[in-house]
Amino acid sequence: MIRLSAAYSKKVGLPGYSSHSFSVSIETELQNLDSVREESARLYDSLQQAVDQQIQKTGFVPPDGYG
């Protein structure tokens, strides 16, 4: 059994020197090494889509002069 771990993260700058980030990671098992490239590409695409979708929800953004 071969374990494949993948992670994807993104950090986005926001106004007022603020930022937010989001990351997702996953671990899966492969039956053989022949599927590593295909599975890692699939996982990367899937994780990237998940992060990109979630990071659009900015939540609190401090106003000018905050803090």
Distance bins in CASP14 RR format, pairs under 12 A and 6 or more apart:
PFRMAT RR
TARGET T0000
AUTHOR 0000-0000-0000
RMODE 2
METHOD distances of the structure
MODEL  1
1 27 0 0 0 0 0 1 0 0 0 0 0
1 28 0 0 0 0 0 1 0 0 0 0 0
1 29 1 0 1 0 0 0 0 0 0 0 0
1 30 1 0 0 1 0 0 0 0 0 0 0
1 31 1 0 0 1 0 0 0 0 0 0 0
1 32 0 0 0 0 1 0 0 0 0 0 0
1 33 0 0 0 0 0 1 0 0 0 0 0
2 27 0 0 0 0 0 1 0 0 0 0 0
2 28 0 0 0 0 1 0 0 0 0 0 0
2 29 1 0 0 1 0 0 0 0 0 0 0
2 30 1 0 1 0 0 0 0 0 0 0 0
2 31 1 0 0 1 0 0 0 0 0 0 0
2 32 1 0 0 1 0 0 0 0 0 0 0
2 33 1 0 0 1 0 0 0 0 0 0 0
2 34 0 0 0 0 0 1 0 0 0 0 0
2 35 0 0 0 0 1 0 0 0 0 0 0
2 36 1 0 0 1 0 0 0 0 0 0 0
2 39 0 0 0 0 1 0 0 0 0 0 0
2 40 0 0 0 0 0 1 0 0 0 0 0
3 26 0 0 0 0 0 1 0 0 0 0 0
3 27 1 0 0 1 0 0 0 0 0 0 0
3 28 1 0 0 1 0 0 0 0 0 0 0
3 29 1 0 1 0 0 0 0 0 0 0 0
3 30 1 0 0 1 0 0 0 0 0 0 0
3 31 0 0 0 0 0 1 0 0 0 0 0
3 33 0 0 0 0 0 1 0 0 0 0 0
3 36 0 0 0 0 0 1 0 0 0 0 0
3 39 0 0 0 0 0 1 0 0 0 0 0
4 25 0 0 0 0 0 1 0 0 0 0 0
4 26 0 0 0 0 1 0 0 0 0 0 0
4 27 1 0 0 1 0 0 0 0 0 0 0
4 28 1 0 1 0 0 0 0 0 0 0 0
4 29 1 0 0 1 0 0 0 0 0 0 0
4 30 1 0 1 0 0 0 0 0 0 0 0
4 31 0 0 0 0 0 1 0 0 0 0 0
4 32 0 0 0 0 0 1 0 0 0 0 0
4 33 0 0 0 0 0 1 0 0 0 0 0
4 35 0 0 0 0 1 0 0 0 0 0 0
4 36 1 0 0 1 0 0 0 0 0 0 0
4 37 0 0 0 0 0 1 0 0 0 0 0
4 38 0 0 0 0 0 1 0 0 0 0 0
4 39 1 0 0 1 0 0 0 0 0 0 0
4 40 1 0 0 1 0 0 0 0 0 0 0
4 41 0 0 0 0 0 1 0 0 0 0 0
4 42 0 0 0 0 0 1 0 0 0 0 0
4 43 1 0 0 1 0 0 0 0 0 0 0
4 44 0 0 0 0 0 1 0 0 0 0 0
5 24 0 0 0 0 0 1 0 0 0 0 0
5 25 1 0 0 1 0 0 0 0 0 0 0
5 26 1 0 0 1 0 0 0 0 0 0 0
5 27 1 0 1 0 0 0 0 0 0 0 0
5 28 0 0 0 0 1 0 0 0 0 0 0
5 29 0 0 0 0 0 1 0 0 0 0 0
5 30 0 0 0 0 0 1 0 0 0 0 0
5 36 0 0 0 0 0 1 0 0 0 0 0
5 39 0 0 0 0 0 1 0 0 0 0 0
5 40 0 0 0 0 1 0 0 0 0 0 0
5 43 0 0 0 0 1 0 0 0 0 0 0
5 47 0 0 0 0 0 1 0 0 0 0 0
6 23 0 0 0 0 0 1 0 0 0 0 0
6 24 0 0 0 0 1 0 0 0 0 0 0
6 25 1 0 0 1 0 0 0 0 0 0 0
6 26 1 0 1 0 0 0 0 0 0 0 0
6 27 1 0 0 1 0 0 0 0 0 0 0
6 28 1 0 0 1 0 0 0 0 0 0 0
6 30 0 0 0 0 0 1 0 0 0 0 0
6 36 0 0 0 0 0 1 0 0 0 0 0
6 39 0 0 0 0 1 0 0 0 0 0 0
6 40 1 0 0 1 0 0 0 0 0 0 0
6 41 0 0 0 0 1 0 0 0 0 0 0
6 42 0 0 0 0 1 0 0 0 0 0 0
6 43 1 0 1 0 0 0 0 0 0 0 0
6 44 1 0 0 1 0 0 0 0 0 0 0
6 45 0 0 0 0 0 1 0 0 0 0 0
6 46 0 0 0 0 1 0 0 0 0 0 0
6 47 1 0 0 1 0 0 0 0 0 0 0
6 48 0 0 0 0 0 1 0 0 0 0 0
6 50 0 0 0 0 0 1 0 0 0 0 0
6 51 0 0 0 0 0 1 0 0 0 0 0
7 22 0 0 0 0 0 1 0 0 0 0 0
7 23 1 0 0 1 0 0 0 0 0 0 0
7 24 1 0 0 1 0 0 0 0 0 0 0
7 25 1 1 0 0 0 0 0 0 0 0 0
7 26 1 0 0 1 0 0 0 0 0 0 0
7 27 0 0 0 0 1 0 0 0 0 0 0
7 40 0 0 0 0 0 1 0 0 0 0 0
7 43 0 0 0 0 1 0 0 0 0 0 0
7 44 0 0 0 0 1 0 0 0 0 0 0
7 46 0 0 0 0 0 1 0 0 0 0 0
7 47 1 0 0 1 0 0 0 0 0 0 0
7 48 0 0 0 0 0 1 0 0 0 0 0
7 50 0 0 0 0 0 1 0 0 0 0 0
7 51 0 0 0 0 1 0 0 0 0 0 0
8 21 0 0 0 0 0 1 0 0 0 0 0
8 22 0 0 0 0 1 0 0 0 0 0 0
8 23 1 0 0 1 0 0 0 0 0 0 0
8 24 1 0 1 0 0 0 0 0 0 0 0
8 25 1 0 0 1 0 0 0 0 0 0 0
8 26 0 0 0 0 1 0 0 0 0 0 0
8 40 0 0 0 0 0 1 0 0 0 0 0
8 43 0 0 0 0 1 0 0 0 0 0 0
8 44 1 0 0 1 0 0 0 0 0 0 0
8 45 0 0 0 0 1 0 0 0 0 0 0
8 46 0 0 0 0 1 0 0 0 0 0 0
8 47 1 1 0 0 0 0 0 0 0 0 0
8 48 1 0 1 0 0 0 0 0 0 0 0
8 49 0 0 0 0 1 0 0 0 0 0 0
8 50 1 0 0 1 0 0 0 0 0 0 0
8 51 1 0 1 0 0 0 0 0 0 0 0
8 52 0 0 0 0 1 0 0 0 0 0 0
8 53 0 0 0 0 0 1 0 0 0 0 0
8 54 0 0 0 0 0 1 0 0 0 0 0
8 55 0 0 0 0 0 1 0 0 0 0 0
9 20 0 0 0 0 0 1 0 0 0 0 0
9 21 1 0 0 1 0 0 0 0 0 0 0
9 22 1 0 0 1 0 0 0 0 0 0 0
9 23 1 1 0 0 0 0 0 0 0 0 0
9 24 1 0 0 1 0 0 0 0 0 0 0
9 25 0 0 0 0 1 0 0 0 0 0 0
9 47 0 0 0 0 1 0 0 0 0 0 0
9 48 0 0 0 0 0 1 0 0 0 0 0
9 50 0 0 0 0 0 1 0 0 0 0 0
9 51 1 0 0 1 0 0 0 0 0 0 0
9 52 0 0 0 0 0 1 0 0 0 0 0
9 54 0 0 0 0 0 1 0 0 0 0 0
9 55 0 0 0 0 1 0 0 0 0 0 0
10 19 0 0 0 0 0 1 0 0 0 0 0
10 20 0 0 0 0 1 0 0 0 0 0 0
10 21 1 0 0 1 0 0 0 0 0 0 0
10 22 1 0 0 1 0 0 0 0 0 0 0
10 23 1 0 0 1 0 0 0 0 0 0 0
10 24 0 0 0 0 1 0 0 0 0 0 0
10 47 0 0 0 0 0 1 0 0 0 0 0
10 48 0 0 0 0 1 0 0 0 0 0 0
10 49 0 0 0 0 0 1 0 0 0 0 0
10 50 0 0 0 0 0 1 0 0 0 0 0
10 51 1 0 1 0 0 0 0 0 0 0 0
10 52 1 0 0 1 0 0 0 0 0 0 0
10 53 0 0 0 0 0 1 0 0 0 0 0
10 54 0 0 0 0 1 0 0 0 0 0 0
10 55 1 0 1 0 0 0 0 0 0 0 0
10 56 0 0 0 0 0 1 0 0 0 0 0
11 18 0 0 0 0 0 1 0 0 0 0 0
11 19 1 0 1 0 0 0 0 0 0 0 0
11 20 1 0 0 1 0 0 0 0 0 0 0
11 21 1 1 0 0 0 0 0 0 0 0 0
11 22 0 0 0 0 1 0 0 0 0 0 0
11 23 0 0 0 0 1 0 0 0 0 0 0
11 51 0 0 0 0 0 1 0 0 0 0 0
11 55 0 0 0 0 1 0 0 0 0 0 0
12 18 0 0 0 0 1 0 0 0 0 0 0
12 19 1 0 0 1 0 0 0 0 0 0 0
12 20 1 0 0 1 0 0 0 0 0 0 0
12 21 1 0 0 1 0 0 0 0 0 0 0
12 22 0 0 0 0 1 0 0 0 0 0 0
12 51 0 0 0 0 0 1 0 0 0 0 0
12 52 0 0 0 0 0 1 0 0 0 0 0
12 54 0 0 0 0 0 1 0 0 0 0 0
12 55 1 0 1 0 0 0 0 0 0 0 0
12 56 0 0 0 0 1 0 0 0 0 0 0
12 57 0 0 0 0 0 1 0 0 0 0 0
12 58 1 0 0 1 0 0 0 0 0 0 0
12 59 0 0 0 0 0 1 0 0 0 0 0
12 61 0 0 0 0 0 1 0 0 0 0 0
13 19 1 0 1 0 0 0 0 0 0 0 0
13 20 1 0 0 1 0 0 0 0 0 0 0
13 21 0 0 0 0 1 0 0 0 0 0 0
13 55 0 0 0 0 0 1 0 0 0 0 0
13 58 0 0 0 0 1 0 0 0 0 0 0
13 61 0 0 0 0 1 0 0 0 0 0 0
14 20 1 0 0 1 0 0 0 0 0 0 0
14 21 0 0 0 0 0 1 0 0 0 0 0
14 55 0 0 0 0 0 1 0 0 0 0 0
14 58 1 0 0 1 0 0 0 0 0 0 0
14 59 0 0 0 0 1 0 0 0 0 0 0
14 60 0 0 0 0 1 0 0 0 0 0 0
14 61 1 0 1 0 0 0 0 0 0 0 0
14 62 0 0 0 0 1 0 0 0 0 0 0
14 63 0 0 0 0 0 1 0 0 0 0 0
14 64 0 0 0 0 0 1 0 0 0 0 0
14 66 0 0 0 0 0 1 0 0 0 0 0
15 58 0 0 0 0 1 0 0 0 0 0 0
15 60 0 0 0 0 0 1 0 0 0 0 0
15 61 1 0 0 1 0 0 0 0 0 0 0
15 62 1 0 0 1 0 0 0 0 0 0 0
15 63 0 0 0 0 1 0 0 0 0 0 0
15 64 1 0 0 1 0 0 0 0 0 0 0
15 65 0 0 0 0 0 1 0 0 0 0 0
15 66 0 0 0 0 1 0 0 0 0 0 0
16 61 0 0 0 0 1 0 0 0 0 0 0
16 62 1 0 0 1 0 0 0 0 0 0 0
16 63 0 0 0 0 1 0 0 0 0 0 0
16 64 1 0 0 1 0 0 0 0 0 0 0
16 65 1 0 0 1 0 0 0 0 0 0 0
16 66 1 0 0 1 0 0 0 0 0 0 0
16 67 0 0 0 0 1 0 0 0 0 0 0
17 61 0 0 0 0 0 1 0 0 0 0 0
17 62 0 0 0 0 1 0 0 0 0 0 0
17 64 0 0 0 0 0 1 0 0 0 0 0
17 65 0 0 0 0 1 0 0 0 0 0 0
17 66 0 0 0 0 1 0 0 0 0 0 0
17 67 0 0 0 0 0 1 0 0 0 0 0
18 58 0 0 0 0 1 0 0 0 0 0 0
18 59 0 0 0 0 0 1 0 0 0 0 0
18 60 0 0 0 0 1 0 0 0 0 0 0
18 61 1 0 0 1 0 0 0 0 0 0 0
18 62 1 0 1 0 0 0 0 0 0 0 0
18 63 0 0 0 0 0 1 0 0 0 0 0
18 64 0 0 0 0 0 1 0 0 0 0 0
18 65 0 0 0 0 0 1 0 0 0 0 0
18 66 0 0 0 0 1 0 0 0 0 0 0
18 67 0 0 0 0 0 1 0 0 0 0 0
19 55 0 0 0 0 0 1 0 0 0 0 0
19 58 0 0 0 0 1 0 0 0 0 0 0
19 60 0 0 0 0 0 1 0 0 0 0 0
19 61 0 0 0 0 0 1 0 0 0 0 0
19 62 0 0 0 0 0 1 0 0 0 0 0
20 51 0 0 0 0 0 1 0 0 0 0 0
20 54 0 0 0 0 0 1 0 0 0 0 0
20 55 1 0 0 1 0 0 0 0 0 0 0
20 56 0 0 0 0 0 1 0 0 0 0 0
20 57 0 0 0 0 1 0 0 0 0 0 0
20 58 1 0 0 1 0 0 0 0 0 0 0
20 59 1 0 0 1 0 0 0 0 0 0 0
20 60 0 0 0 0 1 0 0 0 0 0 0
20 61 0 0 0 0 1 0 0 0 0 0 0
20 62 0 0 0 0 0 1 0 0 0 0 0
21 51 0 0 0 0 1 0 0 0 0 0 0
21 54 0 0 0 0 0 1 0 0 0 0 0
21 55 1 0 0 1 0 0 0 0 0 0 0
21 58 0 0 0 0 0 1 0 0 0 0 0
22 47 0 0 0 0 0 1 0 0 0 0 0
22 48 0 0 0 0 0 1 0 0 0 0 0
22 50 0 0 0 0 1 0 0 0 0 0 0
22 51 1 0 1 0 0 0 0 0 0 0 0
22 52 0 0 0 0 1 0 0 0 0 0 0
22 53 0 0 0 0 1 0 0 0 0 0 0
22 54 1 0 1 0 0 0 0 0 0 0 0
22 55 1 0 1 0 0 0 0 0 0 0 0
22 56 0 0 0 0 1 0 0 0 0 0 0
22 57 0 0 0 0 1 0 0 0 0 0 0
22 58 0 0 0 0 0 1 0 0 0 0 0
22 59 0 0 0 0 0 1 0 0 0 0 0
23 47 0 0 0 0 1 0 0 0 0 0 0
23 48 0 0 0 0 0 1 0 0 0 0 0
23 50 0 0 0 0 1 0 0 0 0 0 0
23 51 1 0 0 1 0 0 0 0 0 0 0
23 52 0 0 0 0 0 1 0 0 0 0 0
23 54 0 0 0 0 1 0 0 0 0 0 0
23 55 0 0 0 0 1 0 0 0 0 0 0
24 43 0 0 0 0 1 0 0 0 0 0 0
24 44 0 0 0 0 0 1 0 0 0 0 0
24 46 0 0 0 0 1 0 0 0 0 0 0
24 47 1 0 1 0 0 0 0 0 0 0 0
24 48 0 0 0 0 1 0 0 0 0 0 0
24 49 0 0 0 0 1 0 0 0 0 0 0
24 50 1 0 1 0 0 0 0 0 0 0 0
24 51 1 0 1 0 0 0 0 0 0 0 0
24 52 0 0 0 0 0 1 0 0 0 0 0
24 53 0 0 0 0 0 1 0 0 0 0 0
24 54 0 0 0 0 1 0 0 0 0 0 0
24 55 0 0 0 0 0 1 0 0 0 0 0
25 43 0 0 0 0 1 0 0 0 0 0 0
25 44 0 0 0 0 0 1 0 0 0 0 0
25 46 0 0 0 0 0 1 0 0 0 0 0
25 47 1 0 0 1 0 0 0 0 0 0 0
25 50 0 0 0 0 0 1 0 0 0 0 0
25 51 0 0 0 0 0 1 0 0 0 0 0
26 39 0 0 0 0 0 1 0 0 0 0 0
26 40 0 0 0 0 0 1 0 0 0 0 0
26 42 0 0 0 0 0 1 0 0 0 0 0
26 43 1 0 0 1 0 0 0 0 0 0 0
26 44 0 0 0 0 0 1 0 0 0 0 0
26 46 0 0 0 0 1 0 0 0 0 0 0
26 47 1 0 0 1 0 0 0 0 0 0 0
26 48 0 0 0 0 0 1 0 0 0 0 0
26 50 0 0 0 0 1 0 0 0 0 0 0
26 51 0 0 0 0 0 1 0 0 0 0 0
27 39 0 0 0 0 0 1 0 0 0 0 0
27 43 0 0 0 0 1 0 0 0 0 0 0
27 47 0 0 0 0 0 1 0 0 0 0 0
28 35 0 0 0 0 0 1 0 0 0 0 0
28 36 0 0 0 0 0 1 0 0 0 0 0
28 39 1 0 0 1 0 0 0 0 0 0 0
28 40 0 0 0 0 1 0 0 0 0 0 0
28 42 0 0 0 0 1 0 0 0 0 0 0
28 43 1 0 0 1 0 0 0 0 0 0 0
28 46 0 0 0 0 0 1 0 0 0 0 0
28 47 0 0 0 0 0 1 0 0 0 0 0
29 35 0 0 0 0 0 1 0 0 0 0 0
29 36 0 0 0 0 0 1 0 0 0 0 0
29 39 0 0 0 0 0 1 0 0 0 0 0
30 36 1 0 0 1 0 0 0 0 0 0 0
30 37 0 0 0 0 0 1 0 0 0 0 0
30 38 0 0 0 0 1 0 0 0 0 0 0
30 39 1 0 0 1 0 0 0 0 0 0 0
30 40 0 0 0 0 1 0 0 0 0 0 0
30 42 0 0 0 0 0 1 0 0 0 0 0
30 43 0 0 0 0 0 1 0 0 0 0 0
31 39 0 0 0 0 0 1 0 0 0 0 0
32 38 0 0 0 0 0 1 0 0 0 0 0
32 39 0 0 0 0 0 1 0 0 0 0 0
33 39 0 0 0 0 0 1 0 0 0 0 0
33 40 0 0 0 0 0 1 0 0 0 0 0
35 41 0 0 0 0 0 1 0 0 0 0 0
35 42 0 0 0 0 1 0 0 0 0 0 0
35 43 0 0 0 0 0 1 0 0 0 0 0
36 42 0 0 0 0 0 1 0 0 0 0 0
36 43 0 0 0 0 0 1 0 0 0 0 0
37 43 0 0 0 0 0 1 0 0 0 0 0
37 44 0 0 0 0 0 1 0 0 0 0 0
38 44 0 0 0 0 0 1 0 0 0 0 0
38 45 0 0 0 0 0 1 0 0 0 0 0
39 45 0 0 0 0 0 1 0 0 0 0 0
39 46 0 0 0 0 0 1 0 0 0 0 0
40 46 0 0 0 0 0 1 0 0 0 0 0
40 47 0 0 0 0 0 1 0 0 0 0 0
41 47 0 0 0 0 0 1 0 0 0 0 0
41 48 0 0 0 0 0 1 0 0 0 0 0
42 48 0 0 0 0 0 1 0 0 0 0 0
42 49 0 0 0 0 0 1 0 0 0 0 0
43 49 0 0 0 0 0 1 0 0 0 0 0
43 50 0 0 0 0 0 1 0 0 0 0 0
44 50 0 0 0 0 0 1 0 0 0 0 0
44 51 0 0 0 0 0 1 0 0 0 0 0
45 51 0 0 0 0 0 1 0 0 0 0 0
45 52 0 0 0 0 0 1 0 0 0 0 0
46 52 0 0 0 0 0 1 0 0 0 0 0
46 53 0 0 0 0 0 1 0 0 0 0 0
47 53 0 0 0 0 0 1 0 0 0 0 0
47 54 0 0 0 0 0 1 0 0 0 0 0
48 54 0 0 0 0 0 1 0 0 0 0 0
48 55 0 0 0 0 0 1 0 0 0 0 0
49 55 0 0 0 0 0 1 0 0 0 0 0
49 56 0 0 0 0 0 1 0 0 0 0 0
50 56 0 0 0 0 0 1 0 0 0 0 0
51 57 0 0 0 0 0 1 0 0 0 0 0
60 66 0 0 0 0 1 0 0 0 0 0 0
END
